[in-house]
Amino acid sequence: MSWLNSLSKNEKRAFAGTFIGHTVDVYDFMIYSFLIPVLLTTWSMSKATAGSIVTYTLIASLVGAIGAGLLADRYGRVRILRWTIALFALACFACGLANSPTQLAVLRIIQGLGFGGESSLCMVLVMETIRNPAHRGKFSGFTASSYSFGWALAALAYSVIFSWLPPDWAWRVCLFIGVAPALMVFWLRRNLEEPEAFTRTLAERSQTSPLKTIRSVFSGRLAARTFLCSLLSGGMLGAYYAIATWMPTWLKTERGLSVTGTGLWLAITICGSIVGYAIGAWSTDRLGRRPTYILFALGAFVMSIAYMLIPAPMPVMMVLGFLMGVLMQGTFAGVAATISETYPHEIRATGYGVAYNAGRVIGSVFPFMAGWLASGHTTLTLAIPIVAAVGYGFVIVAALMLPETNGIELDAIDPVKPSANPAPTVEHPMSHAVRNAAD
């Protein structure tokens, strides 16, 4: 763990702040998946409608990410990050006041605007603040692991609150407490500094129009790489959303688990996902970004089939759930590094917001498709792995076509030629030095 001890005070604050911020952000987003079974009954809502609310939220996240990225490239990562955190936290609280699927959908769209901006800016802030490229993949993975902690927090809150309160009140309380992240705004204001890379190029940014910034993301070689980064993130997010959104419902309706049993089962899967992020974080620096994506995507696809389709006893299913968590979330470990290593400083926040959140839009279709398939076309047990297989196929195709960026210096990235080695080879010329430094 010498790589962690080598951090400066500002690097530690950036890592801690973004980790905590993203954790509570994910709670606000993921708590809805636990509330779907109650809302289906409370509002007589179909599974397709429940899935479409997730889709609307994720589409809104693209708009929020692009807007926040443009503002962050001009005015600063930390400043805009504060506003995005406040927006999604307040919107989550408002969701607890909804009295119909339509009202909830509108409020979740507003929440999605903040969610998209926050999740992108957190990753860009960490990637730009960390100085040593040999450890960038590790921080990409460990920062991304906050997703699992947020998921775990949602599972814990769901189990505790529904054990204490009747369902009609419990689901609202789960959303009300999502306002807590707004308190982080005050900490961020006092403790986080803008990355040196941002302040150094501030004069250039002030002269660039938002339209030109957007255009740059799709110019030259960046056009193809933006598409591939979107396909990469869209595949892994789509598979994850399909599994995570419908897993609580599947556990309750197909396996007949109680609220407590569902919470325990999910806790095991989430523990596996935390381990997966750690393994993926090491692998993405040691083996490279591309091999890590391919290995974890193949493993996650196989494990999703085994987890959903094998009629195994409870102890075996717990082991399979742990392994699925490892493989499913390990796929994400290097994505923040890969996308950040694609764009130059002056358009990085916008580029990241476009690429990753266009992937969210791609992924947003997956929970809807799983719900649609389960609404009269097949069972939820089959719908989930079918949809997940498509997502992991996207990941493998994108990983095969993207160049390896492991070890690249962010300062060396050119807007037109973002990689020093454009050939899509697995072995980057700096990888030997990176591996030595990583050890």
C-alpha positions as CSV (number, residue, x, y, z in Angstrom):
1,M,0.0,0.0,0.0
2,S,3.0,2.3,-0.5
3,W,1.2,3.9,-3.4
4,L,-1.5,5.1,-0.9
5,N,1.1,6.5,1.6
6,S,2.9,8.4,-1.1
7,L,-0.1,10.7,-1.7
8,S,0.2,14.4,-0.9
9,K,-2.3,16.1,1.4
10,N,-4.4,17.5,-1.5
11,E,-4.4,14.1,-3.2
12,K,-5.7,12.4,-0.1
13,R,-8.4,15.0,0.3
14,A,-9.4,14.6,-3.3
15,F,-9.6,10.9,-3.1
16,A,-11.5,10.9,0.3
17,G,-13.9,13.6,-0.8
18,T,-14.8,12.0,-4.1
19,F,-15.1,8.6,-2.6
20,I,-17.5,9.7,0.1
21,G,-19.4,12.0,-2.3
22,H,-19.9,9.2,-4.9
23,T,-20.9,6.7,-2.2
24,V,-23.8,8.8,-1.0
25,D,-24.6,9.7,-4.6
26,V,-24.9,6.0,-5.4
27,Y,-27.2,5.5,-2.4
28,D,-29.6,8.1,-3.7
29,F,-29.6,6.4,-7.1
30,M,-29.7,2.8,-6.1
31,I,-32.3,3.0,-3.3
32,Y,-35.0,3.1,-6.0
33,S,-34.1,-0.5,-7.1
34,F,-34.9,-1.7,-3.6
35,L,-38.2,0.2,-3.5
36,I,-39.6,-1.2,-6.8
37,P,-41.4,-4.2,-5.2
38,V,-43.3,-1.9,-2.8
39,L,-44.1,0.7,-5.5
40,L,-45.4,-2.0,-7.9
41,T,-48.0,-2.8,-5.3
42,T,-48.6,0.7,-3.9
43,W,-49.3,2.3,-7.3
44,S,-50.3,-0.8,-9.3
45,M,-47.3,0.0,-11.5
46,S,-46.1,-2.5,-14.2
47,K,-42.5,-3.7,-14.3
48,A,-42.1,-2.0,-17.7
49,T,-43.1,1.4,-16.1
50,A,-40.7,0.8,-13.2
51,G,-37.9,0.1,-15.6
52,S,-38.7,3.1,-17.7
53,I,-38.2,5.4,-14.7
54,V,-34.7,4.1,-14.4
55,T,-34.2,4.8,-18.1
56,Y,-35.5,8.4,-17.9
57,T,-33.1,9.0,-14.9
58,L,-30.1,7.7,-16.9
59,I,-30.9,9.7,-20.0
60,A,-31.1,12.8,-17.8
61,S,-27.7,11.9,-16.4
62,L,-26.2,12.4,-19.9
63,V,-27.6,15.9,-20.1
64,G,-26.4,16.7,-16.6
65,A,-22.9,15.3,-17.3
66,I,-22.5,17.3,-20.5
67,G,-23.7,20.5,-18.8
68,A,-21.6,20.0,-15.7
69,G,-18.6,19.0,-17.9
70,L,-18.8,22.2,-19.9
71,L,-19.1,24.3,-16.8
72,A,-16.3,22.4,-15.0
73,D,-13.9,22.8,-18.0
74,R,-14.5,26.5,-17.8
75,Y,-15.1,27.3,-14.1
76,G,-13.5,24.5,-12.2
77,R,-14.1,20.9,-11.1
78,V,-14.7,21.5,-7.4
79,R,-17.0,24.5,-7.8
80,I,-19.4,22.6,-10.2
81,L,-19.1,19.4,-8.2
82,R,-20.6,21.2,-5.2
83,W,-23.7,22.2,-7.2
84,T,-24.3,18.8,-8.7
85,I,-24.1,17.2,-5.2
86,A,-26.7,19.7,-3.8
87,L,-29.0,19.1,-6.8
88,F,-29.2,15.3,-6.6
89,A,-29.5,15.3,-2.8
90,L,-32.4,17.7,-2.7
91,A,-34.1,15.9,-5.6
92,C,-33.8,12.6,-3.7
93,F,-35.6,14.1,-0.8
94,A,-38.3,15.5,-3.1
95,C,-38.8,12.0,-4.5
96,G,-40.1,10.9,-1.1
97,L,-43.0,13.3,-1.5
98,A,-44.2,11.8,-4.8
99,N,-47.7,10.4,-5.0
100,S,-47.7,8.8,-8.5
101,P,-45.3,7.2,-11.0
102,T,-45.4,10.4,-13.1
103,Q,-44.4,12.6,-10.2
104,L,-41.6,10.2,-9.3
105,A,-40.4,10.0,-12.9
106,V,-40.1,13.8,-13.1
107,L,-38.2,14.1,-9.8
108,R,-35.9,11.2,-10.7
109,I,-35.1,13.0,-14.0
110,I,-34.0,16.1,-12.0
111,Q,-32.0,13.8,-9.7
112,G,-30.4,12.3,-12.8
113,L,-29.1,15.7,-13.9
114,G,-27.2,16.0,-10.7
115,F,-26.1,12.3,-10.6
116,G,-24.6,12.5,-14.1
117,G,-22.6,15.6,-13.3
118,E,-21.4,14.4,-9.9
119,S,-20.3,11.0,-11.0
120,S,-18.3,12.3,-13.9
121,L,-16.6,15.2,-12.1
122,C,-15.6,13.0,-9.1
123,M,-13.7,10.7,-11.4
124,V,-12.1,13.5,-13.4
125,L,-11.0,15.3,-10.3
126,V,-9.3,12.2,-8.9
127,M,-7.6,11.3,-12.2
128,E,-6.2,14.8,-12.6
129,T,-5.1,15.2,-9.0
130,I,-3.1,11.9,-8.8
131,R,0.4,12.6,-10.1
132,N,1.8,9.2,-10.7
133,P,0.4,7.4,-13.8
134,A,1.7,4.1,-12.5
135,H,-1.1,4.2,-9.9
136,R,-3.8,5.9,-11.8
137,G,-5.6,2.6,-12.4
138,K,-5.6,1.8,-8.7
139,F,-7.2,5.0,-7.8
140,S,-9.7,4.6,-10.7
141,G,-10.7,1.2,-9.3
142,F,-10.8,2.2,-5.6
143,T,-12.7,5.4,-6.3
144,A,-15.2,3.4,-8.4
145,S,-15.5,1.0,-5.5
146,S,-17.5,3.7,-3.8
147,Y,-20.4,2.5,-6.0
148,S,-20.4,-0.8,-4.0
149,F,-20.3,1.0,-0.7
150,G,-23.3,3.2,-1.8
151,W,-25.1,0.1,-3.0
152,A,-24.4,-1.5,0.4
153,L,-25.6,1.6,2.2
154,A,-28.9,1.4,0.2
155,A,-29.3,-2.3,1.1
156,L,-28.7,-1.6,4.8
157,A,-31.1,1.3,4.9
158,Y,-33.7,-0.7,3.1
159,S,-33.4,-3.6,5.5
160,V,-33.4,-1.5,8.7
161,I,-36.1,1.0,7.7
162,F,-38.5,-1.6,6.3
163,S,-38.0,-3.6,9.5
164,W,-39.1,-0.7,11.7
165,L,-41.7,1.1,9.6
166,P,-44.8,0.0,7.6
167,P,-44.1,-0.1,3.8
168,D,-46.3,3.0,3.1
169,W,-43.9,5.1,5.2
170,A,-40.7,3.1,4.8
171,W,-40.1,3.8,1.1
172,R,-40.6,7.5,1.7
173,V,-38.1,7.6,4.6
174,C,-35.5,5.8,2.5
175,L,-35.7,8.7,0.0
176,F,-35.9,11.5,2.6
177,I,-32.5,10.5,4.2
178,G,-31.0,10.9,0.7
179,V,-30.7,14.6,1.4
180,A,-27.7,14.0,3.7
181,P,-25.1,14.4,0.9
182,A,-26.0,18.1,0.6
183,L,-24.0,18.6,3.8
184,M,-20.9,17.6,1.9
185,V,-21.0,20.8,-0.1
186,F,-19.7,22.7,3.0
187,W,-16.7,20.3,3.4
188,L,-15.9,20.5,-0.3
189,R,-15.9,24.3,-0.2
190,R,-13.3,24.4,2.5
191,N,-11.0,21.4,1.8
192,L,-10.7,20.7,-1.9
193,E,-8.5,22.5,-4.3
194,E,-8.7,22.6,-8.1
195,P,-6.2,20.2,-9.9
196,E,-3.0,21.9,-11.0
197,A,-3.7,20.8,-14.5
198,F,-6.9,22.9,-14.5
199,T,-5.5,26.1,-13.0
200,R,-2.5,25.9,-15.4
201,T,-4.7,25.9,-18.5
202,L,-7.4,28.3,-17.2
203,A,-6.5,31.1,-19.6
204,E,-7.0,28.9,-22.6
205,R,-10.3,27.6,-21.3
206,S,-11.9,31.0,-20.9
207,Q,-11.4,31.7,-24.7
208,T,-13.1,28.4,-25.8
209,S,-16.8,28.4,-26.6
210,P,-18.9,25.5,-25.3
211,L,-19.8,24.5,-28.9
212,K,-16.2,24.3,-29.8
213,T,-15.5,22.2,-26.7
214,I,-18.3,19.7,-27.7
215,R,-17.0,19.7,-31.3
216,S,-13.5,18.8,-30.1
217,V,-14.8,15.6,-28.4
218,F,-16.0,14.4,-31.7
219,S,-13.1,15.6,-33.9
220,G,-10.3,13.5,-35.5
221,R,-9.4,10.3,-33.8
222,L,-11.3,11.4,-30.7
223,A,-14.6,10.7,-32.6
224,A,-14.0,7.0,-32.8
225,R,-12.6,6.8,-29.3
226,T,-15.5,8.7,-27.9
227,F,-17.8,6.1,-29.5
228,L,-15.8,3.2,-28.2
229,C,-15.6,4.6,-24.7
230,S,-19.3,5.1,-24.8
231,L,-19.8,1.5,-26.0
232,L,-17.4,0.2,-23.3
233,S,-19.2,2.1,-20.4
234,G,-22.6,1.4,-21.9
235,G,-22.0,-2.3,-22.0
236,M,-20.8,-2.7,-18.4
237,L,-23.4,-0.2,-17.1
238,G,-26.2,-1.8,-19.0
239,A,-25.4,-5.3,-17.7
240,Y,-25.0,-3.9,-14.2
241,Y,-28.2,-1.9,-14.3
242,A,-30.2,-4.9,-15.5
243,I,-28.8,-7.1,-12.7
244,A,-28.8,-4.5,-9.9
245,T,-32.2,-3.0,-10.7
246,W,-34.1,-6.3,-10.9
247,M,-32.1,-8.4,-8.4
248,P,-34.2,-7.3,-5.3
249,T,-37.4,-8.1,-7.2
250,W,-36.0,-11.4,-8.5
251,L,-35.0,-12.4,-5.0
252,K,-38.4,-11.7,-3.6
253,T,-40.6,-13.0,-6.4
254,E,-38.6,-15.9,-7.8
255,R,-36.7,-17.0,-4.7
256,G,-39.3,-16.0,-2.1
257,L,-37.0,-14.2,0.2
258,S,-38.1,-11.9,3.0
259,V,-36.8,-8.4,3.3
260,T,-34.1,-9.6,5.7
261,G,-33.1,-12.5,3.5
262,T,-32.9,-10.2,0.5
263,G,-30.7,-7.8,2.4
264,L,-28.4,-10.6,3.5
265,W,-28.1,-12.1,0.0
266,L,-27.4,-8.7,-1.5
267,A,-24.8,-7.9,1.2
268,I,-22.8,-10.9,0.1
269,T,-22.9,-9.9,-3.5
270,I,-21.9,-6.4,-2.6
271,C,-19.0,-7.7,-0.5
272,G,-17.9,-9.5,-3.6
273,S,-18.1,-6.4,-5.7
274,I,-15.8,-4.5,-3.3
275,V,-13.2,-7.3,-3.7
276,G,-13.8,-7.2,-7.4
277,Y,-12.9,-3.5,-7.5
278,A,-9.7,-4.1,-5.6
279,I,-8.6,-7.0,-7.9
280,G,-9.6,-5.0,-11.0
281,A,-7.7,-1.9,-9.7
282,W,-4.5,-4.0,-9.4
283,S,-5.1,-5.8,-12.7
284,T,-5.7,-2.6,-14.7
285,D,-2.2,-1.2,-13.7
286,R,-0.4,-4.6,-13.8
287,L,-1.9,-6.3,-16.9
288,G,-3.4,-3.3,-18.7
289,R,-6.8,-1.8,-19.2
290,R,-7.9,-3.9,-22.1
291,P,-7.1,-7.4,-20.8
292,T,-8.8,-6.6,-17.5
293,Y,-12.0,-5.6,-19.3
294,I,-12.1,-8.7,-21.4
295,L,-11.3,-11.2,-18.6
296,F,-13.8,-9.7,-16.1
297,A,-16.6,-9.3,-18.8
298,L,-16.3,-12.9,-19.8
299,G,-16.3,-14.1,-16.2
300,A,-19.3,-11.9,-15.3
301,F,-21.3,-13.2,-18.2
302,V,-20.8,-16.8,-17.3
303,M,-21.5,-16.1,-13.6
304,S,-24.7,-14.3,-14.3
305,I,-26.0,-17.3,-16.1
306,A,-24.9,-19.6,-13.2
307,Y,-26.3,-17.3,-10.6
308,M,-29.8,-16.9,-12.1
309,L,-30.3,-20.4,-13.7
310,I,-28.7,-23.0,-11.4
311,P,-31.3,-24.2,-8.8
312,A,-28.7,-24.4,-6.1
313,P,-29.2,-24.4,-2.3
314,M,-28.8,-21.3,-0.3
315,P,-25.1,-21.7,0.7
316,V,-24.0,-22.3,-2.9
317,M,-26.1,-19.4,-4.1
318,M,-24.3,-17.2,-1.6
319,V,-20.9,-18.2,-3.0
320,L,-22.1,-17.6,-6.6
321,G,-23.4,-14.2,-5.6
322,F,-20.1,-13.3,-4.1
323,L,-18.3,-14.4,-7.3
324,M,-20.7,-12.5,-9.5
325,G,-20.1,-9.4,-7.4
326,V,-16.3,-9.8,-7.9
327,L,-16.6,-10.2,-11.7
328,M,-19.4,-7.7,-12.4
329,Q,-17.8,-4.8,-10.6
330,G,-14.2,-5.6,-11.4
331,T,-15.1,-4.8,-15.0
332,F,-15.5,-1.1,-13.9
333,A,-12.1,-0.7,-12.2
334,G,-10.2,0.9,-15.1
335,V,-12.9,2.8,-16.9
336,A,-12.3,6.2,-15.2
337,A,-8.6,5.9,-16.1
338,T,-9.3,4.8,-19.7
339,I,-11.6,7.7,-20.5
340,S,-9.5,10.3,-18.6
341,E,-6.5,9.1,-20.6
342,T,-8.3,9.7,-23.8
343,Y,-9.0,13.5,-23.6
344,P,-6.6,16.5,-23.0
345,H,-6.9,18.7,-20.0
346,E,-9.0,21.5,-21.7
347,I,-11.8,19.2,-22.6
348,R,-11.4,16.3,-20.2
349,A,-14.5,16.9,-18.0
350,T,-16.7,17.4,-21.1
351,G,-15.2,14.4,-22.9
352,Y,-15.6,12.2,-19.8
353,G,-19.2,13.4,-19.3
354,V,-20.1,12.7,-22.9
355,A,-18.4,9.3,-23.2
356,Y,-19.4,7.8,-19.9
357,N,-22.9,9.2,-19.8
358,A,-23.6,8.4,-23.4
359,G,-22.8,4.9,-22.1
360,R,-25.4,5.5,-19.4
361,V,-28.0,6.2,-22.0
362,I,-27.0,3.0,-23.8
363,G,-27.2,1.2,-20.5
364,S,-30.5,2.8,-19.5
365,V,-32.3,0.7,-22.1
366,F,-31.2,-2.5,-20.4
367,P,-33.3,-2.4,-17.2
368,F,-36.3,-1.4,-19.4
369,M,-35.6,-4.3,-21.7
370,A,-35.3,-6.8,-18.8
371,G,-38.6,-5.5,-17.4
372,W,-40.3,-5.7,-20.9
373,L,-39.0,-9.3,-21.4
374,A,-40.3,-10.2,-18.0
375,S,-43.7,-8.7,-18.7
376,G,-45.2,-11.6,-20.6
377,H,-42.3,-12.6,-22.9
378,T,-40.2,-14.7,-20.5
379,T,-39.4,-15.0,-16.9
380,L,-37.3,-12.5,-15.0
381,T,-34.9,-15.4,-14.4
382,L,-34.1,-15.6,-18.1
383,A,-34.6,-11.9,-18.9
384,I,-31.7,-10.7,-16.7
385,P,-28.9,-12.9,-18.1
386,I,-30.1,-12.4,-21.7
387,V,-29.9,-8.6,-21.3
388,A,-26.6,-8.8,-19.4
389,A,-25.0,-11.0,-22.2
390,V,-25.6,-8.2,-24.7
391,G,-23.9,-5.7,-22.3
392,Y,-20.8,-7.8,-21.7
393,G,-20.6,-8.4,-25.5
394,F,-20.3,-4.6,-26.0
395,V,-17.5,-4.4,-23.4
396,I,-15.5,-7.1,-25.1
397,V,-15.9,-5.5,-28.6
398,A,-14.9,-2.0,-27.3
399,A,-11.9,-3.4,-25.4
400,L,-10.6,-5.1,-28.5
401,M,-10.8,-1.9,-30.5
402,L,-9.6,0.7,-28.1
403,P,-5.8,1.4,-27.7
404,E,-4.1,0.5,-24.5
405,T,-3.5,3.7,-22.4
406,N,-1.9,2.2,-19.3
407,G,0.9,4.5,-18.1
408,I,0.2,7.4,-20.4
409,E,1.0,10.9,-19.0
410,L,-2.0,13.2,-19.0
411,D,0.1,16.2,-20.0
412,A,1.2,14.4,-23.2
413,I,-2.4,13.9,-24.5
414,D,-3.0,15.9,-27.7
415,P,-6.6,16.9,-28.7
416,V,-6.2,15.2,-32.0
417,K,-3.9,12.4,-31.1
418,P,-4.7,11.4,-27.5
419,S,-2.4,8.5,-27.3
420,A,1.4,8.3,-27.8
421,N,0.8,4.9,-29.4
422,P,-2.3,4.9,-31.6
423,A,-2.0,1.2,-32.5
424,P,-4.5,-0.8,-30.5
425,T,-2.0,-3.2,-29.0
426,V,-2.3,-4.7,-25.5
427,E,1.3,-4.0,-24.5
428,H,1.8,-0.2,-24.1
429,P,5.5,0.9,-24.5
430,M,5.5,2.3,-21.0
431,S,3.9,-0.7,-19.4
432,H,7.2,-2.3,-18.2
433,A,8.1,0.9,-16.4
434,V,4.6,1.2,-15.0
435,R,4.7,-2.3,-13.6
436,N,8.0,-1.7,-11.9
437,A,6.7,1.5,-10.4
438,A,3.5,-0.2,-9.4
439,D,5.4,-2.8,-7.4
